[in-house]
Amino acid sequence: MAAKGGDRASAEVRLIDTVRAGRAHAVRDLLSAGADPETTDTDGIPMLCLAVDAFDEGVADALLDAGADPLRSLSDGSTPLLRAVASGHADLTDALLLPASDRLTDEKRAALVTCARHWCERGTEGGLRLATGATGPVGRRRISDRHRVSEYDVLTLDGMSVCDGHPAVLTRLEAAFGWRPSFDDLLGRALTDTDENHANWAQATIVLAQRSDAETWEAALALRSDPDPRRRLFAADLVRDFVIVGQHADSEDCPWERRALDVLMPWVAEETDPAVLASVLSGLNFLDDPKAEEVGMAHRAHPDPRVRVQVPSTLFRTRYAFTHPEALGVLAALARDPDARVRGVVCELLYLFEGRGPAVCDILAGFLYEDDQLVRVKAVYGLAEADDPRCLEGARLIGPVDRTDGADTWLLEAASRYEERHAG
């Protein structure tokens, strides 16, 4: 029995260390081997709270899938879910809210919303100073969510860190509970001290798009001629999200595609702000219309990289071929663009492209010396899948890869599969 107790203690220590290291795949392995998802550290803090404190979505998901309770009562009267709300990280809040939703009383729902509203009213820095009682300087760093869809600023004071996404958290809670704040309220949350890449902005547009009603659509279009480019940008992002939400609905036809095309095509010709223009082009990329190709071609040499980065997707119409006769020439030119983001988008478009002919392989080979290691990895994968021998040299150029936490072996082993095919 003592040996079993020692084994259990050792397993708990390994789980605690692995959670703190942020190794989500290793956490899953330990949980599958029998580690307790409700393990606490020496201070009595559950592992799920450690994941929340680190803004680690991957580890939180692993613990939740293994049965960690987001509504577990803690010594300070809170729960892991309430801590997620206070953390200001909307994606973590969503992750913990889902398995808890059917157990939330009206009182618990109200407590979650009240917490989010209090942080919104105080502001992140004000709430952080109130929570810590500290008066020193506040550190700030930028992080992305796990899928690199939206971003947060993390503010740190006296050892406590909080994301500035409480407006996004409040927006998600209201949507989950069936509450409907006004269009102007959500617009205000998006425009307050954030940019279009921030979670506060992204949550506002996606929640409004999920309403999928004429009232919200008309409110968005009313901003199209607003003199403030940020309000026009919000409208362009919302039109795009209407299409995305509609395309993911159960019905076969998206009711907003034709309306969006009628709005976005003339908007491209009228818009003067580069950020707004990039968003309009992004919306067109979700519409299957050949006219988008010509629009993309017209902006291939735009001086702003935010616009150029949208051009490759406007030329992509099938998985097997590019229909525009100049498409590959334009992609080859953009693959040498001075902006790394533009080059990365070209690689992203081509490495999984199933119509990999010699011209596409030549473009992919040009990415083998990119500074971004992931771009190099994807270029090697594309070349190997096309049976191009340049993948072997590319594999050597990738350099050491940290594979301790479940790296994408299907990408990294492409060159080895090429060698096996030819050795056979």
ABEGO torsion letter per residue (X at the ends): XAAAAAAAAAAAAAAAAAAAAGBAAAAAAAAAAGBBAABBBAAGBBAAAAAAAAGBAAAAAAAAAAGBBAABBBAAGBBAAAAAAAAGBAAAAAAAAAAAAAABBAAAAAAAAAAAAAAAAAEAAAAAAAAAGBABBBBBBBBBBAAGABBBBBBBBGGBBBBAAAAAAAAAAAAAAGBBBBAAAAAAAAABGBBAABAAAAAAAAAAAAAGBAAAAAAAAAAAABABAAAAAAAAAAAAAAAAAAAABABABBAAAAAAAAAAAAAAAABABAAAAAAAAAAAAABBBAAAAAAAAAAAABABAAAAAAAAAAABABAABBABAAAAAAAAAAAABABAAAAAAAAAAAAABABBBAAAAAAAAAAAABABAAAAAAAAAAAAAAGBAAAAAAAAAAEBBBAAAGBBAAAAAAAAAAAAAAAX
